[in-house]
Amino acid sequence: MSKPLKYVSTYTPRGAFAETMLVTARLYRLELEKVFKPSGLTLAMLEPLFRLERSKTVMQQTLVRSLRVSAASVVPQLDRLVALGFVERSQDTHDRRENVLAITELGASVAHRCREMIAEVSEKYFADIEERAFSDGNYILAALLKNLEREKVQAYEEDVKTRCRRRSTRRQLPRLS
């Protein structure tokens, strides 16, 4: 049974922060999308590209899990990155069901330039914010992320338990001897 939703008042500091964060995140994403639109890149393509930039090669399923989204939403982004020549996809030599992803030189160069573009946008909008304020903001966002991830892990574990229960209650077919 799920918990009832608790109303978050914008008159409390937490409520005001939550509302401000929602609006700010949307507007900031819009600004970033404007910057990347001419290049044909989307923000959804950047996170896999950045992850590959750090790890160089990774199994596709591992990348999907690390992004905490469904494969159905990541694979089209990966297809575009492959088509643009930023990522190479090959079949794993030990498990043909699995794909290995590797960033290309062009992809690494594009990822570096994208980080620079994000920094330029950030500099524009963060210019009048004191440097010490960022540590407080990072602390709050890191704690929020930790709580969200914990909740997502719990939901995933509950889903796995439910699927296992369904499988165990299915009628067992007799074995052929």
RODO-2510 file (C-alpha; in nm, 4 decimals, decimal comma):
residues 177
     n   res          X          Y          Z
     1     m     0,0000     0,0000     0,0000
     2     s     0,1434     0,3389    -0,0908
     3     k     0,1679     0,6268     0,1492
     4     p    -0,0715     0,9183     0,1008
     5     l     0,0865     1,2184    -0,0637
     6     k     0,1844     1,4873     0,1776
     7     y     0,1157     1,8409     0,0652
     8     v     0,4347     2,0453     0,0510
     9     s     0,3602     2,4027     0,1392
    10     t     0,5627     2,6604    -0,0460
    11     y     0,5456     2,8619     0,2739
    12     t     0,7964     2,6290     0,4393
    13     p     1,1639     2,6473     0,3459
    14     r     1,1546     2,2902     0,2098
    15     g     0,8395     2,3546     0,0109
    16     a     0,9754     2,6766    -0,1332
    17     f     1,3034     2,5025    -0,2220
    18     a     1,1207     2,2124    -0,3900
    19     e     0,9050     2,4458    -0,5975
    20     t     1,2002     2,6659    -0,6899
    21     m     1,4052     2,3607    -0,7858
    22     l     1,1314     2,2325    -1,0177
    23     v     1,0934     2,5614    -1,1994
    24     t     1,4676     2,6250    -1,2114
    25     a     1,5492     2,2782    -1,3443
    26     r     1,2941     2,3162    -1,6237
    27     l     1,4192     2,6613    -1,7259
    28     y     1,7859     2,5615    -1,7043
    29     r     1,7209     2,2544    -1,9216
    30     l     1,5477     2,4780    -2,1772
    31     e     1,8548     2,7034    -2,1886
    32     l     2,0848     2,4047    -2,2369
    33     e     1,8590     2,2588    -2,5063
    34     k     1,8813     2,5878    -2,6988
    35     v     2,2599     2,5629    -2,6920
    36     f     2,2715     2,2009    -2,8121
    37     k     1,9868     2,2071    -3,0639
    38     p     2,1979     2,3404    -3,3568
    39     s     2,4432     2,0514    -3,3148
    40     g     2,1690     1,7875    -3,3265
    41     l     2,2490     1,6736    -2,9742
    42     t     1,9910     1,6400    -2,7009
    43     l     2,0398     1,6436    -2,3261
    44     a     1,9285     1,2792    -2,3213
    45     m     2,2275     1,1939    -2,5412
    46     l     2,4781     1,3741    -2,3197
    47     e     2,4607     1,1583    -2,0099
    48     p     2,5487     0,8333    -2,1935
    49     l     2,8183     1,0210    -2,3857
    50     f     2,9669     1,1627    -2,0636
    51     r     2,9588     0,8188    -1,8952
    52     l     3,1387     0,6660    -2,1919
    53     e     3,3904     0,9484    -2,1900
    54     r     3,4854     0,8546    -1,8330
    55     s     3,4917     0,4769    -1,8773
    56     k     3,5965     0,4518    -2,2471
    57     t     3,4205     0,1156    -2,2943
    58     v     3,1240    -0,0366    -2,1134
    59     m     2,8677    -0,3101    -2,1597
    60     q     2,5400    -0,1660    -2,2878
    61     q     2,3295    -0,3208    -2,0099
    62     t     2,5696    -0,1837    -1,7489
    63     l     2,5385     0,1651    -1,8964
    64     v     2,1586     0,1424    -1,9019
    65     r     2,1504     0,0346    -1,5361
    66     s     2,3889     0,3130    -1,4332
    67     l     2,1635     0,5723    -1,5979
    68     r     1,8656     0,4409    -1,3970
    69     v     1,6266     0,4530    -1,6896
    70     s     1,4712     0,1881    -1,9108
    71     a     1,6617     0,0379    -2,2010
    72     a     1,3767     0,1521    -2,4261
    73     s     1,4613     0,5148    -2,3509
    74     v     1,8412     0,4789    -2,3761
    75     v     1,8780     0,2624    -2,6867
    76     p     1,7419     0,5261    -2,9301
    77     q     1,9903     0,7778    -2,7852
    78     l     2,2715     0,5262    -2,8268
    79     d     2,1573     0,4567    -3,1839
    80     r     2,1876     0,8291    -3,2597
    81     l     2,5304     0,8518    -3,0963
    82     v     2,6457     0,5541    -3,3068
    83     a     2,4989     0,7079    -3,6252
    84     l     2,6816     1,0341    -3,5536
    85     g     3,0097     0,8448    -3,5114
    86     f     3,0513     0,9392    -3,1438
    87     v     3,0121     0,5820    -3,0144
    88     e     3,0949     0,2387    -3,1531
    89     r     2,8779    -0,0602    -3,0694
    90     s     3,0065    -0,4141    -3,1085
    91     q     2,8970    -0,7576    -3,0002
    92     d     3,0667    -0,8992    -2,6920
    93     t     3,2978    -1,1855    -2,7881
    94     h     3,1973    -1,3903    -2,4799
    95     d     2,8218    -1,3234    -2,4832
    96     r     2,6584    -1,2540    -2,8189
    97     r     2,3466    -1,1226    -2,6440
    98     e     2,5445    -0,8302    -2,5021
    99     n     2,6811    -0,5203    -2,6768
   100     v     3,0017    -0,3391    -2,5900
   101     l     2,9986     0,0393    -2,6278
   102     a     3,3132     0,2442    -2,6833
   103     i     3,3538     0,6180    -2,7262
   104     t     3,5335     0,7267    -3,0424
   105     e     3,7932     1,0026    -3,0672
   106     l     3,5269     1,2212    -3,2252
   107     g     3,2869     1,1347    -2,9426
   108     a     3,5455     1,2238    -2,6771
   109     s     3,6113     1,5535    -2,8521
   110     v     3,2384     1,6308    -2,8726
   111     a     3,1897     1,5370    -2,5054
   112     h     3,4703     1,7741    -2,4087
   113     r     3,3170     2,0555    -2,6159
   114     c     2,9732     1,9866    -2,4636
   115     r     3,1185     2,0224    -2,1152
   116     e     3,2651     2,3570    -2,2214
   117     m     2,9263     2,4672    -2,3545
   118     i     2,7568     2,3687    -2,0281
   119     a     3,0243     2,5616    -1,8387
   120     e     2,9548     2,8702    -2,0542
   121     v     2,5814     2,8524    -1,9815
   122     s     2,6532     2,7931    -1,6129
   123     e     2,8914     3,0879    -1,5992
   124     k     2,6259     3,3107    -1,7522
   125     y     2,3563     3,2164    -1,5004
   126     f     2,5739     3,1482    -1,1951
   127     a     2,7916     3,4604    -1,2294
   128     d     2,6322     3,6575    -0,9453
   129     i     2,6115     3,3678    -0,6999
   130     e     2,8754     3,3523    -0,4280
   131     e     3,1095     3,0547    -0,4552
   132     r     3,0407     2,9371    -0,0980
   133     a     2,6685     2,8993    -0,1787
   134     f     2,7470     2,6132    -0,4158
   135     s     2,8692     2,3842    -0,1375
   136     d     2,5343     2,4240     0,0421
   137     g     2,3433     2,3631    -0,2803
   138     n     2,5573     2,0599    -0,3646
   139     y     2,5002     1,9208    -0,0165
   140     i     2,1221     1,9501    -0,0515
   141     l     2,1134     1,8059    -0,4037
   142     a     2,3477     1,5182    -0,3132
   143     a     2,1285     1,4276    -0,0140
   144     l     1,8164     1,4455    -0,2295
   145     l     1,9793     1,2267    -0,4948
   146     k     2,0814     0,9731    -0,2297
   147     n     1,7231     0,9558    -0,0989
   148     l     1,5803     0,9226    -0,4491
   149     e     1,8244     0,6465    -0,5375
   150     r     1,7448     0,4583    -0,2168
   151     e     1,3728     0,4827    -0,2976
   152     k     1,4342     0,3626    -0,6543
   153     v     1,6389     0,0653    -0,5304
   154     q     1,3631    -0,0283    -0,2853
   155     a     1,1003    -0,0055    -0,5608
   156     y     1,3184    -0,2189    -0,7903
   157     e     1,3699    -0,4822    -0,5199
   158     e     0,9951    -0,4913    -0,4523
   159     d     0,9298    -0,5359    -0,8252
   160     v     1,1763    -0,8262    -0,8417
   161     k     1,0102    -0,9937    -0,5405
   162     t     0,6684    -0,9545    -0,7029
   163     r     0,7898    -1,1070    -1,0302
   164     c     0,9515    -1,3962    -0,8422
   165     r     0,6268    -1,4632    -0,6523
   166     r     0,4333    -1,4650    -0,9790
   167     r     0,6754    -1,7143    -1,1306
   168     s     0,6594    -1,9448    -0,8270
   169     t     0,2783    -1,9514    -0,8346
   170     r     0,2578    -2,0466    -1,2023
   171     r     0,1536    -2,3994    -1,2754
   172     q     0,4639    -2,6130    -1,3075
   173     l     0,4768    -2,8252    -1,6221
   174     p     0,5747    -3,1886    -1,5768
   175     r     0,9323    -3,2677    -1,6754
   176     l     0,9923    -3,4900    -1,9700
   177     s     1,1973    -3,7952    -1,8794
***
